[in-house]
Amino acid sequence: MSPSIEPYLKGLRAQQRHVAGGQFVFHRGDTAKEMHFVLAGSVHLVRYQSDGSILILQRAGPGSILAEASLYSQTYHCDAVAFGAAGTRTYAKAGFKKLLARNAEFSNVWAGYLARELQSARLRSEILSLKTVAGRLDAWIAWNGGGPPARGEWKLVASEIGVSPEALYREVAKRRP
């Protein structure tokens, strides 16, 4: 198991935040002044497509840093929306960067975290490059190590794999015995 980032952040000044489902943590284009550590629930980084559909770029759950690339950016490049009730702890970017500069062990843990996030992003990209709904669903199932998504997750999974909910419903229905 990978080392957690949280123990290294204990010395930094932080602010707790509770976010209701559907509420934005931040918007695309907002100035990125803080790093968001997810304590509870799930926060999704999303992009709204020209056809009105939503593409989920990150599902940040407990123990995750939301929009980790924002540490190196002036603005957020996505919207962050709570999927159900969520709790976060925010840290000033300046303090986070100082900690990285003075603590080699934390810098190494941070690099490992970023590497895992990059691997996940590449896998999501690979799934999105597949031409068929069946291929995308098969890849999602392989990635998540189980069977098809639970009925209550279909719309969410459709957003993750870049297909309409209806197309996913049809594909899941074809696979039922």
Secondary structure, 3 states (H helix, E strand, C coil): CCCCCHHHHCCCCEEEEEECCCCEEECCCCECCEEEEEEECCEEEEEECCCCCEEEEEEECCCCEECHHHHHCCECCCEEEECCCEEEEEEEHHHHHHHHHHCHHHHHHHHHHHHHHHHHHHHHHHHHHCCCHHHHHHHHHHHHCCCCCCHHHHHHHHHHHCCCHHHHHHHHHHCCC
